[in-house]
Amino acid sequence: MANSFGELLPIYTIIPFLGMLASIAIFPLLCPRIWHHHFGKITLFWATFGVLVILYYLRLEGVYLVVHVLLEEYLPFIILLSALYVVSCGIYVSNFLSGTPLTNTLYLAFGTPLASLMGTTGASMVLIGPFLRANAWREKRDFMVVFYIFLVSNIGGSLTPLGDPPLFLGYLKGVPFFWTLKLLFPMLFLCLPLLLIYYLLDRRFHLNERKQNIPLQKDPFHIEGLYNLFLIFLIIAVLLFSGKANLPKVNFFGIDLSLNSLIRDLLLLSILGISHFITPYEIKAKNEFSWYPIKEVIIIFFGLFITMIPAVQILLSGEKGAFGPLIHGMDKPYHYFYGAGVFSAFLDNAPTYLTFLSALLGKFYPGLPEGTALSLLIKEHPKYLLAISCGAVFWGAMTYIGNAPNFMVKSIAEERGIPMPSFFGYVFKYSLPILFPLFVLLSLIFFRG
C-alpha cells in the first residue's frame, strides 16, 4: 500500500522539505550564530510542519508511515553512522604526511578506492584526521576538504556493494556482488581529472603560502587503536549478515519491523559501546574527538528524513504521482543517470535507486517476477542499471546532504577551525563548475543512446 501514498500527495506537500533545505543553505550563511545555537529548534519546526502535512493528507496511515520511516530507515541510518564514527575515531594514524600538493594528491588517490572496501562513511572517518593534521600549517584548506568529499566520501564507494547504500540494496535485490566493478571506468573517468584539478589547485595555493608557515614535523608511520580497524570490518560483516539472513518480521504496534534490522542495530550499538569503552582517552584526544559532528548529523537528518517523506512517496508512485510527467518522459539511459542523480543529490539516494530500479523493471519487463526481471535487465539492458548506479553514487557529491559522510566531514573540518563553504558556496563554487561538467561528459560517453 505504501506505493499508493504518493498518489494522494500534491506537489506542494514537499514545501517543508524545501524549507528544511533552505534553512540549511541560508541560515549558516546569513545568521551563523543563530543557526549554531538554534539549528535544533529550526529543524524541529520543519519536522513538525512536515508531520502535520503528512497527517492532513494521509490521516492514520500517515502516522504509521512516519513511525515506519523513523524506525526502519532513520534509526538504522543513525546507528550505523554513529558506530562508524565512534570506531573510526578510535584509530589514530601518525602525522606521517607532509601536506604538500603531491602527497595530498597521492593520499586522496589512495583513499578513493579504499571507500569501496570500508564504505564511504568508514573511509571518510578514518582518513580525514591524518589529512587535516598533515595540512594544519596550510592557510587555504577548504578546497582540500571539498575534494575529499568528492572523492573519498562519494565517488570512491562505487566499486562494491559495501561502498555505498544504493549498491548494497541492489546486491540485496539480486545484483551480483562483483557486477558493480562495471562502474570502474566511469569512476576512473571522474577520479583522474578530479585528482589533476586538485593537484593544480593545491600547487597554486601552496606556492602562495607565506614563507613563515613551516610544515609540522613528520612522524614515523604508526597506527594506534588498530583493534578498531577490526571492529570496522566487523561492522561490514554485520551488514552483510543482516542483508542475507532470512529472519521473520516482528509486529510493533501494527508496524512490521525486520528482525534482521533489529539484530543488526543491536550488534552495531554493541560494537559502538565496545569501541568507546576500550579505546583510551589519549587516542581520542589525538584525533580531537568530539560528539558535535554526529550530534549535528542526528538532528539535521531527523528533519530531512521526516520532511522528505512526501517527496520520496511521490517518487515511489511513479507516473501516477505528481512527478509523473517527468518520469513518463524518461526513455534513454542518460535520462536515468540524470534523474537518479538529481534526486540523489537532495533526497536519500537509497530509495531513489530502488525507485528508478523498479521503474526500469516495470518499463522493460512488466508482470515478470522481480528476480527474473532483474536478471534479464542485467543481461539485455545493463547500460540502464549502470546509469542509475552511477547517478545514485556520484551525484551524492553535489551537495552537503547528498550523502551522510559529506555533512560529517564538513562538521569535523569546522571543528578543526577550517571555514567551510556554505551550502550554496559548496554548490556554486565547487560542485556545479567542477563536477557537473564531468557528469555531462560522462553521460555523453557512457550513457548516450
TORKOL-4160 file (C-alpha; in steps of 0.2 Angstrom, whole numbers, padded with zeros to 4 digits, m for minus):
449
<pt num="1" X="0000" Y="0000" Z="0000"/>
<pt num="2" X="0015" Y="0012" Z="0003"/>
<pt num="3" X="0017" Y="0015" Z="m0015"/>
<pt num="4" X="m0001" Y="0022" Z="m0016"/>
<pt num="5" X="0003" Y="0035" Z="m0003"/>
<pt num="6" X="0012" Y="0046" Z="m0016"/>
<pt num="7" X="m0004" Y="0047" Z="m0027"/>
<pt num="8" X="m0013" Y="0056" Z="m0013"/>
<pt num="9" X="0000" Y="0069" Z="m0011"/>
<pt num="10" X="0000" Y="0085" Z="m0021"/>
<pt num="11" X="0017" Y="0093" Z="m0026"/>
<pt num="12" X="0016" Y="0107" Z="m0013"/>
<pt num="13" X="0017" Y="0094" Z="0001"/>
<pt num="14" X="0036" Y="0095" Z="m0002"/>
<pt num="15" X="0036" Y="0113" Z="0005"/>
<pt num="16" X="0043" Y="0108" Z="0022"/>
<pt num="17" X="0057" Y="0099" Z="0014"/>
<pt num="18" X="0061" Y="0114" Z="0003"/>
<pt num="19" X="0060" Y="0124" Z="0019"/>
<pt num="20" X="0072" Y="0112" Z="0028"/>
<pt num="21" X="0084" Y="0114" Z="0013"/>
<pt num="22" X="0083" Y="0132" Z="0013"/>
<pt num="23" X="0087" Y="0133" Z="0031"/>
<pt num="24" X="0102" Y="0123" Z="0029"/>
<pt num="25" X="0108" Y="0134" Z="0015"/>
<pt num="26" X="0103" Y="0151" Z="0021"/>
<pt num="27" X="0104" Y="0152" Z="0040"/>
<pt num="28" X="0123" Y="0147" Z="0041"/>
<pt num="29" X="0127" Y="0160" Z="0028"/>
<pt num="30" X="0116" Y="0175" Z="0034"/>
<pt num="31" X="0114" Y="0171" Z="0053"/>
<pt num="32" X="0128" Y="0159" Z="0058"/>
<pt num="33" X="0126" Y="0162" Z="0077"/>
<pt num="34" X="0108" Y="0159" Z="0076"/>
<pt num="35" X="0110" Y="0143" Z="0066"/>
<pt num="36" X="0124" Y="0137" Z="0078"/>
<pt num="37" X="0114" Y="0139" Z="0094"/>
<pt num="38" X="0096" Y="0135" Z="0087"/>
<pt num="39" X="0098" Y="0123" Z="0072"/>
<pt num="40" X="0089" Y="0110" Z="0083"/>
<pt num="41" X="0074" Y="0121" Z="0085"/>
<pt num="42" X="0073" Y="0126" Z="0067"/>
<pt num="43" X="0074" Y="0108" Z="0062"/>
<pt num="44" X="0060" Y="0103" Z="0074"/>
<pt num="45" X="0049" Y="0117" Z="0067"/>
<pt num="46" X="0051" Y="0110" Z="0049"/>
<pt num="47" X="0049" Y="0092" Z="0055"/>
<pt num="48" X="0033" Y="0096" Z="0064"/>
<pt num="49" X="0027" Y="0106" Z="0049"/>
<pt num="50" X="0031" Y="0090" Z="0039"/>
<pt num="51" X="0022" Y="0078" Z="0050"/>
<pt num="52" X="0006" Y="0089" Z="0051"/>
<pt num="53" X="0006" Y="0090" Z="0032"/>
<pt num="54" X="0008" Y="0071" Z="0031"/>
<pt num="55" X="m0006" Y="0068" Z="0044"/>
<pt num="56" X="m0018" Y="0080" Z="0035"/>
<pt num="57" X="m0017" Y="0071" Z="0018"/>
<pt num="58" X="m0014" Y="0053" Z="0025"/>
<pt num="59" X="m0023" Y="0053" Z="0041"/>
<pt num="60" X="m0020" Y="0037" Z="0052"/>
<pt num="61" X="m0009" Y="0030" Z="0038"/>
<pt num="62" X="0002" Y="0045" Z="0039"/>
<pt num="63" X="0006" Y="0041" Z="0057"/>
<pt num="64" X="0011" Y="0023" Z="0053"/>
<pt num="65" X="0021" Y="0030" Z="0038"/>
<pt num="66" X="0031" Y="0042" Z="0049"/>
<pt num="67" X="0034" Y="0029" Z="0063"/>
<pt num="68" X="0040" Y="0017" Z="0050"/>
<pt num="69" X="0052" Y="0029" Z="0042"/>
<pt num="70" X="0059" Y="0033" Z="0059"/>
<pt num="71" X="0061" Y="0015" Z="0065"/>
<pt num="72" X="0066" Y="0006" Z="0049"/>
<pt num="73" X="0076" Y="0020" Z="0040"/>
<pt num="74" X="0081" Y="0034" Z="0051"/>
<pt num="75" X="0087" Y="0025" Z="0067"/>
<pt num="76" X="0097" Y="0011" Z="0057"/>
<pt num="77" X="0105" Y="0025" Z="0047"/>
<pt num="78" X="0110" Y="0035" Z="0063"/>
<pt num="79" X="0115" Y="0019" Z="0072"/>
<pt num="80" X="0127" Y="0014" Z="0058"/>
<pt num="81" X="0134" Y="0032" Z="0056"/>
<pt num="82" X="0137" Y="0033" Z="0075"/>
<pt num="83" X="0145" Y="0016" Z="0075"/>
<pt num="84" X="0157" Y="0020" Z="0061"/>
<pt num="85" X="0161" Y="0037" Z="0068"/>
<pt num="86" X="0165" Y="0031" Z="0086"/>
<pt num="87" X="0175" Y="0016" Z="0080"/>
<pt num="88" X="0184" Y="0026" Z="0066"/>
<pt num="89" X="0189" Y="0040" Z="0079"/>
<pt num="90" X="0197" Y="0026" Z="0089"/>
<pt num="91" X="0210" Y="0024" Z="0076"/>
<pt num="92" X="0225" Y="0036" Z="0076"/>
<pt num="93" X="0237" Y="0037" Z="0062"/>
<pt num="94" X="0253" Y="0047" Z="0065"/>
<pt num="95" X="0256" Y="0063" Z="0056"/>
<pt num="96" X="0267" Y="0055" Z="0043"/>
<pt num="97" X="0261" Y="0066" Z="0028"/>
<pt num="98" X="0270" Y="0082" Z="0024"/>
<pt num="99" X="0254" Y="0092" Z="0017"/>
<pt num="100" X="0262" Y="0096" Z="0000"/>
<pt num="101" X="0252" Y="0095" Z="m0016"/>
<pt num="102" X="0260" Y="0079" Z="m0021"/>
<pt num="103" X="0257" Y="0070" Z="m0005"/>
<pt num="104" X="0240" Y="0076" Z="m0003"/>
<pt num="105" X="0235" Y="0070" Z="m0021"/>
<pt num="106" X="0243" Y="0053" Z="m0018"/>
<pt num="107" X="0233" Y="0052" Z="m0001"/>
<pt num="108" X="0217" Y="0056" Z="m0010"/>
<pt num="109" X="0221" Y="0043" Z="m0024"/>
<pt num="110" X="0224" Y="0030" Z="m0010"/>
<pt num="111" X="0208" Y="0034" Z="0000"/>
<pt num="112" X="0196" Y="0034" Z="m0015"/>
<pt num="113" X="0196" Y="0016" Z="m0019"/>
<pt num="114" X="0198" Y="0012" Z="0000"/>
<pt num="115" X="0180" Y="0018" Z="0001"/>
<pt num="116" X="0174" Y="0004" Z="m0009"/>
<pt num="117" X="0181" Y="m0008" Z="0004"/>
<pt num="118" X="0176" Y="0001" Z="0020"/>
<pt num="119" X="0161" Y="0011" Z="0014"/>
<pt num="120" X="0161" Y="0029" Z="0011"/>
<pt num="121" X="0157" Y="0033" Z="0029"/>
<pt num="122" X="0171" Y="0022" Z="0036"/>
<pt num="123" X="0184" Y="0028" Z="0024"/>
<pt num="124" X="0179" Y="0046" Z="0027"/>
<pt num="125" X="0180" Y="0045" Z="0046"/>
<pt num="126" X="0197" Y="0035" Z="0046"/>
<pt num="127" X="0206" Y="0045" Z="0034"/>
<pt num="128" X="0200" Y="0063" Z="0037"/>
<pt num="129" X="0211" Y="0065" Z="0053"/>
<pt num="130" X="0228" Y="0062" Z="0046"/>
<pt num="131" X="0223" Y="0073" Z="0031"/>
<pt num="132" X="0218" Y="0088" Z="0041"/>
<pt num="133" X="0233" Y="0086" Z="0053"/>
<pt num="134" X="0245" Y="0085" Z="0039"/>
<pt num="135" X="0239" Y="0101" Z="0032"/>
<pt num="136" X="0236" Y="0110" Z="0048"/>
<pt num="137" X="0250" Y="0123" Z="0043"/>
<pt num="138" X="0242" Y="0127" Z="0027"/>
<pt num="139" X="0232" Y="0143" Z="0025"/>
<pt num="140" X="0219" Y="0138" Z="0012"/>
<pt num="141" X="0211" Y="0121" Z="0016"/>
<pt num="142" X="0193" Y="0122" Z="0012"/>
<pt num="143" X="0195" Y="0116" Z="m0006"/>
<pt num="144" X="0205" Y="0101" Z="0001"/>
<pt num="145" X="0190" Y="0095" Z="0011"/>
<pt num="146" X="0178" Y="0098" Z="m0004"/>
<pt num="147" X="0189" Y="0087" Z="m0015"/>
<pt num="148" X="0190" Y="0074" Z="m0001"/>
<pt num="149" X="0171" Y="0074" Z="0000"/>
<pt num="150" X="0170" Y="0072" Z="m0019"/>
<pt num="151" X="0182" Y="0058" Z="m0020"/>
<pt num="152" X="0183" Y="0048" Z="m0003"/>
<pt num="153" X="0165" Y="0052" Z="0003"/>
<pt num="154" X="0156" Y="0048" Z="m0013"/>
<pt num="155" X="0164" Y="0043" Z="m0030"/>
<pt num="156" X="0176" Y="0031" Z="m0021"/>
<pt num="157" X="0162" Y="0020" Z="m0015"/>
<pt num="158" X="0156" Y="0014" Z="m0032"/>
<pt num="159" X="0166" Y="m0002" Z="m0035"/>
<pt num="160" X="0157" Y="m0014" Z="m0022"/>
<pt num="161" X="0140" Y="m0015" Z="m0014"/>
<pt num="162" X="0150" Y="m0011" Z="0003"/>
<pt num="163" X="0154" Y="0006" Z="m0004"/>
<pt num="164" X="0138" Y="0015" Z="m0004"/>
<pt num="165" X="0120" Y="0010" Z="0002"/>
<pt num="166" X="0111" Y="0011" Z="m0015"/>
<pt num="167" X="0123" Y="m0003" Z="m0022"/>
<pt num="168" X="0121" Y="m0013" Z="m0006"/>
<pt num="169" X="0102" Y="m0013" Z="m0009"/>
<pt num="170" X="0105" Y="m0018" Z="m0027"/>
<pt num="171" X="0115" Y="m0033" Z="m0021"/>
<pt num="172" X="0101" Y="m0037" Z="m0009"/>
<pt num="173" X="0089" Y="m0037" Z="m0023"/>
<pt num="174" X="0099" Y="m0049" Z="m0033"/>
<pt num="175" X="0113" Y="m0039" Z="m0042"/>
<pt num="176" X="0129" Y="m0050" Z="m0042"/>
<pt num="177" X="0142" Y="m0044" Z="m0029"/>
<pt num="178" X="0155" Y="m0041" Z="m0042"/>
<pt num="179" X="0144" Y="m0033" Z="m0055"/>
<pt num="180" X="0147" Y="m0016" Z="m0048"/>
<pt num="181" X="0165" Y="m0017" Z="m0055"/>
<pt num="182" X="0157" Y="m0011" Z="m0071"/>
<pt num="183" X="0157" Y="0006" Z="m0063"/>
<pt num="184" X="0176" Y="0006" Z="m0063"/>
<pt num="185" X="0178" Y="0015" Z="m0080"/>
<pt num="186" X="0165" Y="0029" Z="m0076"/>
<pt num="187" X="0174" Y="0030" Z="m0059"/>
<pt num="188" X="0191" Y="0032" Z="m0066"/>
<pt num="189" X="0184" Y="0045" Z="m0079"/>
<pt num="190" X="0179" Y="0056" Z="m0064"/>
<pt num="191" X="0193" Y="0052" Z="m0052"/>
<pt num="192" X="0208" Y="0056" Z="m0064"/>
<pt num="193" X="0203" Y="0073" Z="m0069"/>
<pt num="194" X="0197" Y="0077" Z="m0051"/>
<pt num="195" X="0214" Y="0072" Z="m0045"/>
<pt num="196" X="0223" Y="0083" Z="m0058"/>
<pt num="197" X="0212" Y="0098" Z="m0054"/>
<pt num="198" X="0215" Y="0095" Z="m0036"/>
<pt num="199" X="0234" Y="0094" Z="m0038"/>
<pt num="200" X="0234" Y="0110" Z="m0049"/>
<pt num="201" X="0224" Y="0120" Z="m0036"/>
<pt num="202" X="0234" Y="0114" Z="m0022"/>
<pt num="203" X="0250" Y="0118" Z="m0031"/>
<pt num="204" X="0244" Y="0135" Z="m0034"/>
<pt num="205" X="0239" Y="0139" Z="m0016"/>
<pt num="206" X="0255" Y="0130" Z="m0009"/>
<pt num="207" X="0266" Y="0142" Z="m0020"/>
<pt num="208" X="0257" Y="0157" Z="m0012"/>
<pt num="209" X="0259" Y="0151" Z="0006"/>
<pt num="210" X="0268" Y="0163" Z="0017"/>
<pt num="211" X="0286" Y="0158" Z="0020"/>
<pt num="212" X="0285" Y="0158" Z="0038"/>
<pt num="213" X="0272" Y="0144" Z="0038"/>
<pt num="214" X="0283" Y="0129" Z="0041"/>
<pt num="215" X="0276" Y="0112" Z="0039"/>
<pt num="216" X="0274" Y="0102" Z="0055"/>
<pt num="217" X="0287" Y="0089" Z="0058"/>
<pt num="218" X="0283" Y="0072" Z="0051"/>
<pt num="219" X="0282" Y="0057" Z="0062"/>
<pt num="220" X="0286" Y="0039" Z="0058"/>
<pt num="221" X="0271" Y="0030" Z="0052"/>
<pt num="222" X="0262" Y="0021" Z="0065"/>
<pt num="223" X="0244" Y="0016" Z="0070"/>
<pt num="224" X="0236" Y="0016" Z="0087"/>
<pt num="225" X="0220" Y="0008" Z="0091"/>
<pt num="226" X="0222" Y="m0005" Z="0077"/>
<pt num="227" X="0209" Y="m0016" Z="0085"/>
<pt num="228" X="0196" Y="m0003" Z="0080"/>
<pt num="229" X="0200" Y="m0007" Z="0062"/>
<pt num="230" X="0195" Y="m0025" Z="0066"/>
<pt num="231" X="0179" Y="m0018" Z="0073"/>
<pt num="232" X="0176" Y="m0008" Z="0056"/>
<pt num="233" X="0177" Y="m0024" Z="0047"/>
<pt num="234" X="0166" Y="m0032" Z="0060"/>
<pt num="235" X="0153" Y="m0019" Z="0056"/>
<pt num="236" X="0154" Y="m0023" Z="0037"/>
<pt num="237" X="0152" Y="m0042" Z="0042"/>
<pt num="238" X="0136" Y="m0037" Z="0052"/>
<pt num="239" X="0129" Y="m0028" Z="0037"/>
<pt num="240" X="0132" Y="m0042" Z="0025"/>
<pt num="241" X="0124" Y="m0055" Z="0038"/>
<pt num="242" X="0109" Y="m0044" Z="0040"/>
<pt num="243" X="0106" Y="m0042" Z="0022"/>
<pt num="244" X="0107" Y="m0060" Z="0018"/>
<pt num="245" X="0099" Y="m0068" Z="0034"/>
<pt num="246" X="0081" Y="m0073" Z="0031"/>
<pt num="247" X="0073" Y="m0069" Z="0048"/>
<pt num="248" X="0055" Y="m0066" Z="0051"/>
<pt num="249" X="0047" Y="m0049" Z="0054"/>
<pt num="250" X="0040" Y="m0044" Z="0071"/>
<pt num="251" X="0025" Y="m0033" Z="0074"/>
<pt num="252" X="0027" Y="m0017" Z="0084"/>
<pt num="253" X="0010" Y="m0009" Z="0087"/>
<pt num="254" X="0004" Y="m0013" Z="0069"/>
<pt num="255" X="0021" Y="m0010" Z="0061"/>
<pt num="256" X="0031" Y="m0024" Z="0053"/>
<pt num="257" X="0049" Y="m0022" Z="0058"/>
<pt num="258" X="0063" Y="m0033" Z="0051"/>
<pt num="259" X="0071" Y="m0045" Z="0064"/>
<pt num="260" X="0086" Y="m0044" Z="0053"/>
<pt num="261" X="0087" Y="m0025" Z="0056"/>
<pt num="262" X="0084" Y="m0026" Z="0074"/>
<pt num="263" X="0098" Y="m0039" Z="0077"/>
<pt num="264" X="0109" Y="m0028" Z="0066"/>
<pt num="265" X="0106" Y="m0012" Z="0075"/>
<pt num="266" X="0109" Y="m0021" Z="0092"/>
<pt num="267" X="0125" Y="m0028" Z="0086"/>
<pt num="268" X="0131" Y="m0011" Z="0079"/>
<pt num="269" X="0126" Y="m0002" Z="0096"/>
<pt num="270" X="0137" Y="m0016" Z="0105"/>
<pt num="271" X="0151" Y="m0013" Z="0093"/>
<pt num="272" X="0150" Y="0006" Z="0097"/>
<pt num="273" X="0150" Y="0003" Z="0115"/>
<pt num="274" X="0164" Y="m0009" Z="0115"/>
<pt num="275" X="0175" Y="0003" Z="0105"/>
<pt num="276" X="0170" Y="0018" Z="0116"/>
<pt num="277" X="0175" Y="0009" Z="0132"/>
<pt num="278" X="0191" Y="0000" Z="0126"/>
<pt num="279" X="0199" Y="0015" Z="0117"/>
<pt num="280" X="0210" Y="0025" Z="0128"/>
<pt num="281" X="0206" Y="0044" Z="0130"/>
<pt num="282" X="0223" Y="0048" Z="0124"/>
<pt num="283" X="0219" Y="0041" Z="0106"/>
<pt num="284" X="0203" Y="0051" Z="0106"/>
<pt num="285" X="0212" Y="0067" Z="0111"/>
<pt num="286" X="0224" Y="0065" Z="0097"/>
<pt num="287" X="0210" Y="0063" Z="0085"/>
<pt num="288" X="0202" Y="0078" Z="0093"/>
<pt num="289" X="0186" Y="0068" Z="0096"/>
<pt num="290" X="0170" Y="0077" Z="0098"/>
<pt num="291" X="0152" Y="0072" Z="0099"/>
<pt num="292" X="0147" Y="0088" Z="0090"/>
<pt num="293" X="0148" Y="0081" Z="0072"/>
<pt num="294" X="0137" Y="0066" Z="0075"/>
<pt num="295" X="0125" Y="0076" Z="0085"/>
<pt num="296" X="0123" Y="0089" Z="0071"/>
<pt num="297" X="0120" Y="0074" Z="0059"/>
<pt num="298" X="0107" Y="0066" Z="0070"/>
<pt num="299" X="0097" Y="0082" Z="0072"/>
<pt num="300" X="0099" Y="0088" Z="0054"/>
<pt num="301" X="0095" Y="0072" Z="0046"/>
<pt num="302" X="0080" Y="0069" Z="0058"/>
<pt num="303" X="0072" Y="0084" Z="0049"/>
<pt num="304" X="0077" Y="0079" Z="0032"/>
<pt num="305" X="0071" Y="0061" Z="0034"/>
<pt num="306" X="0054" Y="0067" Z="0041"/>
<pt num="307" X="0051" Y="0081" Z="0028"/>
<pt num="308" X="0057" Y="0071" Z="0013"/>
<pt num="309" X="0043" Y="0058" Z="0016"/>
<pt num="310" X="0031" Y="0066" Z="0004"/>
<pt num="311" X="0044" Y="0068" Z="m0010"/>
<pt num="312" X="0050" Y="0050" Z="m0008"/>
<pt num="313" X="0032" Y="0044" Z="m0008"/>
<pt num="314" X="0028" Y="0054" Z="m0024"/>
<pt num="315" X="0043" Y="0047" Z="m0032"/>
<pt num="316" X="0038" Y="0030" Z="m0027"/>
<pt num="317" X="0021" Y="0032" Z="m0035"/>
<pt num="318" X="0029" Y="0033" Z="m0052"/>
<pt num="319" X="0019" Y="0040" Z="m0067"/>
<pt num="320" X="0004" Y="0041" Z="m0055"/>
<pt num="321" X="0011" Y="0054" Z="m0044"/>
<pt num="322" X="0015" Y="0072" Z="m0045"/>
<pt num="323" X="0032" Y="0068" Z="m0053"/>
<pt num="324" X="0023" Y="0058" Z="m0066"/>
<pt num="325" X="0026" Y="0069" Z="m0082"/>
<pt num="326" X="0045" Y="0069" Z="m0078"/>
<pt num="327" X="0046" Y="0050" Z="m0075"/>
<pt num="328" X="0035" Y="0047" Z="m0091"/>
<pt num="329" X="0047" Y="0056" Z="m0102"/>
<pt num="330" X="0062" Y="0046" Z="m0096"/>
<pt num="331" X="0067" Y="0034" Z="m0110"/>
<pt num="332" X="0086" Y="0034" Z="m0113"/>
<pt num="333" X="0100" Y="0028" Z="m0101"/>
<pt num="334" X="0106" Y="0046" Z="m0099"/>
<pt num="335" X="0088" Y="0051" Z="m0093"/>
<pt num="336" X="0090" Y="0038" Z="m0079"/>
<pt num="337" X="0108" Y="0044" Z="m0075"/>
<pt num="338" X="0102" Y="0062" Z="m0073"/>
<pt num="339" X="0085" Y="0058" Z="m0064"/>
<pt num="340" X="0093" Y="0046" Z="m0051"/>
<pt num="341" X="0107" Y="0059" Z="m0049"/>
<pt num="342" X="0097" Y="0074" Z="m0046"/>
<pt num="343" X="0085" Y="0066" Z="m0034"/>
<pt num="344" X="0100" Y="0058" Z="m0025"/>
<pt num="345" X="0109" Y="0075" Z="m0023"/>
<pt num="346" X="0094" Y="0081" Z="m0012"/>
<pt num="347" X="0085" Y="0065" Z="m0006"/>
<pt num="348" X="0091" Y="0049" Z="0001"/>
<pt num="349" X="0100" Y="0040" Z="m0013"/>
<pt num="350" X="0095" Y="0023" Z="m0007"/>
<pt num="351" X="0076" Y="0024" Z="m0010"/>
<pt num="352" X="0080" Y="0034" Z="m0026"/>
<pt num="353" X="0090" Y="0020" Z="m0033"/>
<pt num="354" X="0076" Y="0007" Z="m0028"/>
<pt num="355" X="0063" Y="0018" Z="m0036"/>
<pt num="356" X="0072" Y="0020" Z="m0053"/>
<pt num="357" X="0076" Y="0002" Z="m0052"/>
<pt num="358" X="0058" Y="m0003" Z="m0050"/>
<pt num="359" X="0054" Y="0009" Z="m0064"/>
<pt num="360" X="0066" Y="0000" Z="m0076"/>
<pt num="361" X="0059" Y="m0017" Z="m0072"/>
<pt num="362" X="0042" Y="m0011" Z="m0075"/>
<pt num="363" X="0047" Y="m0002" Z="m0091"/>
<pt num="364" X="0055" Y="m0017" Z="m0099"/>
<pt num="365" X="0048" Y="m0032" Z="m0090"/>
<pt num="366" X="0030" Y="m0028" Z="m0084"/>
<pt num="367" X="0022" Y="m0043" Z="m0075"/>
<pt num="368" X="0038" Y="m0053" Z="m0073"/>
<pt num="369" X="0044" Y="m0058" Z="m0055"/>
<pt num="370" X="0057" Y="m0046" Z="m0049"/>
<pt num="371" X="0071" Y="m0058" Z="m0048"/>
<pt num="372" X="0068" Y="m0064" Z="m0066"/>
<pt num="373" X="0066" Y="m0046" Z="m0072"/>
<pt num="374" X="0082" Y="m0040" Z="m0064"/>
<pt num="375" X="0092" Y="m0055" Z="m0072"/>
<pt num="376" X="0085" Y="m0050" Z="m0089"/>
<pt num="377" X="0089" Y="m0032" Z="m0086"/>
<pt num="378" X="0107" Y="m0036" Z="m0082"/>
<pt num="379" X="0108" Y="m0047" Z="m0097"/>
<pt num="380" X="0099" Y="m0036" Z="m0110"/>
<pt num="381" X="0100" Y="m0018" Z="m0104"/>
<pt num="382" X="0115" Y="m0016" Z="m0092"/>
<pt num="383" X="0118" Y="0002" Z="m0098"/>
<pt num="384" X="0102" Y="0007" Z="m0089"/>
<pt num="385" X="0106" Y="m0001" Z="m0072"/>
<pt num="386" X="0124" Y="0006" Z="m0074"/>
<pt num="387" X="0116" Y="0023" Z="m0077"/>
<pt num="388" X="0105" Y="0023" Z="m0061"/>
<pt num="389" X="0120" Y="0016" Z="m0051"/>
<pt num="390" X="0132" Y="0030" Z="m0056"/>
<pt num="391" X="0118" Y="0043" Z="m0054"/>
<pt num="392" X="0114" Y="0037" Z="m0036"/>
<pt num="393" X="0133" Y="0036" Z="m0031"/>
<pt num="394" X="0141" Y="0050" Z="m0040"/>
<pt num="395" X="0128" Y="0064" Z="m0038"/>
<pt num="396" X="0129" Y="0062" Z="m0019"/>
<pt num="397" X="0144" Y="0073" Z="m0020"/>
<pt num="398" X="0134" Y="0088" Z="m0027"/>
<pt num="399" X="0128" Y="0094" Z="m0010"/>
<pt num="400" X="0132" Y="0093" Z="0008"/>
<pt num="401" X="0116" Y="0082" Z="0011"/>
<pt num="402" X="0119" Y="0071" Z="m0004"/>
<pt num="403" X="0127" Y="0058" Z="0007"/>
<pt num="404" X="0129" Y="0057" Z="0026"/>
<pt num="405" X="0148" Y="0057" Z="0026"/>
<pt num="406" X="0148" Y="0074" Z="0017"/>
<pt num="407" X="0140" Y="0083" Z="0032"/>
<pt num="408" X="0151" Y="0074" Z="0044"/>
<pt num="409" X="0167" Y="0078" Z="0036"/>
<pt num="410" X="0161" Y="0096" Z="0034"/>
<pt num="411" X="0157" Y="0097" Z="0053"/>
<pt num="412" X="0174" Y="0089" Z="0058"/>
<pt num="413" X="0183" Y="0101" Z="0047"/>
<pt num="414" X="0174" Y="0116" Z="0055"/>
<pt num="415" X="0178" Y="0109" Z="0072"/>
<pt num="416" X="0196" Y="0110" Z="0067"/>
<pt num="417" X="0194" Y="0128" Z="0063"/>
<pt num="418" X="0193" Y="0127" Z="0044"/>
<pt num="419" X="0180" Y="0139" Z="0037"/>
<pt num="420" X="0170" Y="0128" Z="0025"/>
<pt num="421" X="0159" Y="0135" Z="0011"/>
<pt num="422" X="0141" Y="0137" Z="0014"/>
<pt num="423" X="0128" Y="0126" Z="0006"/>
<pt num="424" X="0127" Y="0137" Z="m0009"/>
<pt num="425" X="0145" Y="0141" Z="m0009"/>
<pt num="426" X="0149" Y="0122" Z="m0010"/>
<pt num="427" X="0137" Y="0120" Z="m0024"/>
<pt num="428" X="0140" Y="0136" Z="m0035"/>
<pt num="429" X="0159" Y="0137" Z="m0031"/>
<pt num="430" X="0164" Y="0119" Z="m0032"/>
<pt num="431" X="0151" Y="0105" Z="m0037"/>
<pt num="432" X="0142" Y="0114" Z="m0051"/>
<pt num="433" X="0158" Y="0121" Z="m0060"/>
<pt num="434" X="0169" Y="0106" Z="m0057"/>
<pt num="435" X="0158" Y="0090" Z="m0055"/>
<pt num="436" X="0143" Y="0095" Z="m0066"/>
<pt num="437" X="0153" Y="0097" Z="m0082"/>
<pt num="438" X="0162" Y="0080" Z="m0079"/>
<pt num="439" X="0145" Y="0072" Z="m0076"/>
<pt num="440" X="0139" Y="0079" Z="m0093"/>
<pt num="441" X="0154" Y="0072" Z="m0102"/>
<pt num="442" X="0151" Y="0055" Z="m0093"/>
<pt num="443" X="0134" Y="0054" Z="m0099"/>
<pt num="444" X="0139" Y="0058" Z="m0117"/>
<pt num="445" X="0152" Y="0044" Z="m0117"/>
<pt num="446" X="0144" Y="0031" Z="m0106"/>
<pt num="447" X="0125" Y="0033" Z="m0107"/>
<pt num="448" X="0122" Y="0041" Z="m0124"/>
<pt num="449" X="0108" Y="0032" Z="m0135"/>
